[in-house]
């Protein structure tokens, strides 16, 4: 892997323009390059993120917040000329984060992002966007977001997308909330992710959605905010699979196993529709 170290976090407007202009698949291999940058943590930005995602005040950063710090780097990686797939139209299938140490008393992090693990899929190809956050002691936090690009032709057999096992009996309703009509726009303001499918019914219709849908990472963040101290603050891996999108507005119900070092969660909607399935467990 070749690493390019940036002096500043990328400026987003030109990257949005690049994303809007690229609509075609231009290759079938991932570039062997990653991006790194030192990123500061702004308390005002963290407070705005907490408010949108439902996290309480705490000296510990929300478990999903390093994704926000990495967003500009991810955008630059995925809109680079050498990157073969158009950003608009990518589907976020799953997300796994690992919190190695408590995310407290942090003023800045060193963030690295790269793409790997290109695999054939029944509907195209999948790859992982890998993000790592470090401080002067070493790795703090890691994440893998699996993305699907439709229409890519790769040699080999498609991986088996086996759905998670059925919810065990010990999982019960923990809480419920409404995902409001404007949450896509509010989350975009704190995350930088202005994907049109999340902003309004009008912009979502251009991509085949009858209504705007909630960001997958807002669903995960709102879920972790609701779970609170149900989960460990460190030495934990939290993995979710995004299933049916949450159309806006709608009510969702969080089912969870008991508090502890490992467990399962399920986010459901009306008529028992499954939006997100997940689990947490100690790292390794």
C-alpha positions as CSV (number, residue, x, y, z in Angstrom):
1,X,0.0,0.0,0.0
2,X,1.3,3.5,-1.0
3,X,0.3,6.2,1.5
4,X,-0.1,9.8,0.7
5,X,0.0,12.1,3.8
6,X,-2.1,15.3,3.4
7,X,-1.3,18.5,5.2
8,X,-5.0,19.3,5.8
9,X,-8.4,17.6,5.7
10,X,-9.8,17.7,2.2
11,X,-12.1,20.6,1.1
12,X,-15.4,19.0,0.4
13,X,-17.2,21.1,-2.3
14,X,-14.8,20.1,-5.2
15,X,-15.2,16.5,-4.2
16,X,-19.0,16.7,-4.4
17,X,-18.6,18.1,-7.9
18,X,-16.3,15.2,-8.8
19,X,-18.8,12.7,-7.4
20,X,-21.7,14.3,-9.3
21,X,-19.8,14.1,-12.7
22,X,-18.6,10.5,-12.4
23,X,-21.4,8.1,-13.4
24,X,-19.6,5.3,-15.1
25,X,-17.5,2.3,-14.0
26,X,-14.0,2.8,-15.3
27,X,-12.2,-0.4,-14.2
28,X,-12.3,-3.5,-12.1
29,X,-9.3,-3.2,-9.7
30,X,-8.8,-1.0,-6.6
31,X,-5.9,1.5,-6.5
32,X,-3.1,0.5,-4.1
33,X,-3.1,3.9,-2.4
34,X,-4.3,5.1,1.0
35,X,-4.6,8.6,2.4
36,X,-3.5,9.9,5.8
37,X,-4.0,13.1,7.7
38,X,-3.9,14.6,11.2
39,X,-7.4,15.7,12.2
40,X,-8.4,17.9,15.1
41,X,-11.5,17.2,17.3
42,X,-13.7,20.3,17.6
43,X,-15.9,20.2,20.7
44,X,-18.6,22.3,19.0
45,X,-18.8,19.9,16.1
46,X,-18.9,16.9,18.5
47,X,-21.8,18.6,20.4
48,X,-23.8,19.1,17.2
49,X,-23.2,15.5,16.3
50,X,-24.4,14.3,19.7
51,X,-27.6,16.3,19.4
52,X,-28.5,14.9,15.9
53,X,-27.7,11.3,16.9
54,X,-29.1,11.3,20.5
55,X,-25.8,10.8,22.4
56,X,-25.7,12.2,25.9
57,X,-23.0,14.6,27.1
58,X,-19.8,12.7,28.0
59,X,-16.0,13.1,28.1
60,X,-15.9,10.1,25.8
61,X,-16.4,10.6,22.1
62,X,-19.4,8.8,20.5
63,X,-18.3,5.4,19.2
64,X,-19.1,6.3,15.6
65,X,-17.6,9.8,15.7
66,X,-14.2,8.9,14.0
67,X,-16.3,8.2,10.9
68,X,-17.1,11.9,10.8
69,X,-13.5,12.9,11.2
70,X,-12.6,10.5,8.3
71,X,-15.3,11.5,5.9
72,X,-13.3,14.0,3.9
73,X,-10.5,11.5,3.4
74,X,-13.0,8.8,2.4
75,X,-14.5,11.3,-0.1
76,X,-11.1,12.1,-1.6
77,X,-10.2,8.4,-1.9
78,X,-13.5,7.4,-3.5
79,X,-13.7,10.3,-6.0
80,X,-10.0,10.1,-7.2
81,X,-9.5,9.6,-10.9
82,X,-7.8,6.2,-10.2
83,X,-10.9,4.9,-8.3
84,X,-12.9,2.8,-10.7
85,X,-16.4,3.1,-9.3
86,X,-18.8,6.1,-9.2
87,X,-19.5,7.2,-5.6
88,X,-23.1,8.0,-6.3
89,X,-25.0,4.7,-6.4
90,X,-22.7,2.8,-4.1
91,X,-24.7,0.8,-1.5
92,X,-23.5,0.5,2.1
93,X,-24.1,-3.1,3.1
94,X,-22.5,-3.4,6.5
95,X,-20.2,-1.6,9.0
96,X,-17.9,-2.9,11.7
97,X,-16.1,-0.7,14.2
98,X,-13.5,-1.8,16.8
99,X,-12.8,0.5,19.8
100,X,-9.5,-0.6,21.2
101,X,-9.2,2.1,24.0
102,X,-11.7,4.6,25.4
103,X,-12.2,7.6,23.2
104,X,-11.7,10.2,25.9
105,X,-9.5,13.3,26.3
106,X,-8.7,13.4,22.6
107,X,-7.8,16.7,20.8
108,X,-6.7,15.2,17.6
109,X,-6.2,11.8,15.8
110,X,-4.1,10.6,12.9
111,X,-6.6,9.1,10.4
112,X,-5.8,6.7,7.5
113,X,-8.2,5.4,4.9
114,X,-7.9,2.9,2.1
115,X,-10.0,0.4,0.0
116,X,-9.4,-3.3,-0.2
117,X,-11.0,-6.8,-0.6
118,X,-12.7,-6.5,-4.0
119,X,-15.0,-9.5,-4.4
120,X,-17.6,-10.6,-6.9
121,X,-21.2,-10.3,-5.7
122,X,-24.5,-11.5,-7.2
123,X,-25.4,-7.9,-8.1
124,X,-21.9,-6.6,-9.0
125,X,-18.9,-6.3,-6.7
126,X,-18.2,-5.5,-3.1
127,X,-15.2,-3.8,-1.5
128,X,-14.3,-2.5,2.0
129,X,-13.4,1.1,2.9
130,X,-11.0,0.7,5.8
131,X,-10.5,3.5,8.3
132,X,-8.0,3.6,11.2
133,X,-7.7,6.3,13.9
134,X,-4.5,6.5,16.0
135,X,-3.1,8.7,18.7
136,X,0.5,8.9,20.0
137,X,0.0,5.5,21.8
138,X,-1.1,3.6,18.7
139,X,-4.4,2.4,17.2
140,X,-7.5,3.7,19.0
141,X,-10.3,2.8,16.6
142,X,-10.8,0.9,13.3
143,X,-13.7,0.5,10.9
144,X,-14.6,-1.4,7.8
145,X,-17.6,-0.3,5.6
146,X,-18.6,-2.9,3.0
147,X,-19.8,-1.2,-0.2
148,X,-21.7,-2.7,-3.2
149,X,-21.2,-1.3,-6.7
150,X,-23.8,-2.7,-9.1
151,X,-22.9,-3.8,-12.6
152,X,-19.2,-4.6,-12.0
153,X,-18.1,-7.7,-13.8
154,X,-15.4,-9.7,-11.9
155,X,-14.1,-13.3,-12.4
156,X,-14.9,-15.8,-9.7
157,X,-18.0,-16.9,-7.7
158,X,-20.0,-14.5,-5.7
159,X,-19.6,-14.7,-2.0
160,X,-22.4,-16.2,0.0
161,X,-24.4,-13.4,1.6
162,X,-25.9,-15.5,4.4
163,X,-28.3,-13.5,6.6
164,X,-27.7,-13.4,10.3
165,X,-29.3,-16.1,12.5
166,X,-32.8,-15.5,13.7
167,X,-33.2,-13.3,16.8
168,X,-32.8,-15.4,19.9
169,X,-35.6,-15.4,22.5
170,X,-33.6,-13.3,25.0
171,X,-33.6,-10.3,22.7
172,X,-36.4,-7.9,23.7
173,X,-37.6,-4.4,22.9
174,X,-35.4,-1.8,24.5
175,X,-36.8,1.4,23.1
176,X,-38.3,3.1,20.0
177,X,-37.9,6.4,18.2
178,X,-39.1,8.3,15.2
179,X,-36.7,9.0,12.4
180,X,-38.1,12.4,11.3
181,X,-38.5,13.6,7.8
182,X,-35.6,16.1,8.0
183,X,-33.0,13.8,9.7
184,X,-31.2,13.2,6.5
185,X,-30.5,16.9,6.0
186,X,-29.7,17.4,9.7
187,X,-27.2,14.4,9.7
188,X,-25.7,15.7,6.4
189,X,-24.9,19.0,8.1
190,X,-22.9,17.3,11.0
191,X,-21.4,14.5,8.9
192,X,-20.7,16.2,5.5
193,X,-22.6,13.3,3.7
194,X,-25.0,15.0,1.3
195,X,-25.9,11.9,-0.7
196,X,-29.2,12.9,-2.5
197,X,-31.0,9.7,-1.4
198,X,-31.0,11.0,2.1
199,X,-32.0,14.7,1.6
200,X,-35.6,14.8,0.3
201,X,-38.2,12.7,-1.6
202,X,-37.5,14.8,-4.7
203,X,-33.7,14.1,-4.7
204,X,-34.2,10.4,-3.7
205,X,-36.6,9.7,-6.6
206,X,-33.8,10.3,-9.0
207,X,-32.0,7.2,-7.6
208,X,-35.1,5.0,-7.4
209,X,-36.3,5.7,-3.9
210,X,-39.9,6.8,-3.4
211,X,-38.9,8.7,-0.2
212,X,-35.7,9.9,1.3
213,X,-34.0,7.2,3.5
214,X,-32.0,7.6,6.7
215,X,-28.2,7.4,6.5
216,X,-27.1,3.9,7.5
217,X,-24.5,5.4,9.9
218,X,-27.1,7.6,11.5
219,X,-29.2,4.5,12.2
220,X,-26.1,2.9,13.7
221,X,-25.2,6.0,15.7
222,X,-28.8,6.5,17.0
223,X,-28.8,2.8,18.0
224,X,-25.5,3.1,19.9
225,X,-26.8,6.3,21.6
226,X,-29.9,4.4,22.7
227,X,-27.8,1.5,24.0
228,X,-25.6,3.8,26.0
229,X,-23.8,1.9,28.8
230,X,-25.4,-1.3,27.6
231,X,-22.1,-1.8,25.7
232,X,-18.5,-1.6,26.9
233,X,-16.6,1.7,26.2
234,X,-13.6,-0.1,24.8
235,X,-12.2,-3.5,23.7
236,X,-15.4,-4.0,21.7
237,X,-16.2,-4.8,18.1
238,X,-19.7,-3.6,16.9
239,X,-20.9,-4.9,13.6
240,X,-24.1,-4.2,11.8
241,X,-25.7,-5.3,8.5
242,X,-27.9,-2.8,6.8
243,X,-31.1,-4.5,5.5
244,X,-34.2,-2.6,4.4
245,X,-33.7,1.2,4.4
246,X,-35.5,3.4,6.9
247,X,-37.8,5.6,4.9
248,X,-38.4,9.1,6.2
249,X,-40.3,9.7,8.3
250,X,-41.0,6.5,10.2
251,X,-40.9,4.9,13.6
252,X,-38.3,2.2,14.4
253,X,-38.0,-0.2,17.3
254,X,-34.7,-1.4,18.9
255,X,-34.5,-4.9,20.2
256,X,-31.4,-5.9,22.2
257,X,-30.0,-8.6,24.4
258,X,-29.0,-7.8,27.9
259,X,-26.1,-5.4,28.8
260,X,-22.8,-7.2,28.8
261,X,-19.5,-7.7,27.0
262,X,-21.3,-9.3,24.0
263,X,-24.8,-9.3,22.6
264,X,-27.1,-8.8,19.6
265,X,-29.3,-6.0,18.4
266,X,-32.1,-5.7,15.8
267,X,-33.6,-2.5,14.4
268,X,-37.1,-3.1,13.1
269,X,-39.9,-1.0,11.6
270,X,-43.7,-1.3,11.1
271,X,-44.9,-4.8,10.2
272,X,-41.7,-6.3,11.6
273,X,-39.6,-5.1,8.7
274,X,-35.9,-5.6,9.4
275,X,-33.8,-2.4,9.0
276,X,-30.5,-3.4,10.7
277,X,-29.1,-6.5,12.5
278,X,-26.0,-6.4,14.6
279,X,-23.9,-7.8,17.4
280,X,-21.1,-6.7,19.7
281,X,-18.3,-8.7,21.3
282,X,-14.8,-8.3,22.7
283,X,-12.1,-7.7,20.0
284,X,-10.4,-10.8,18.9
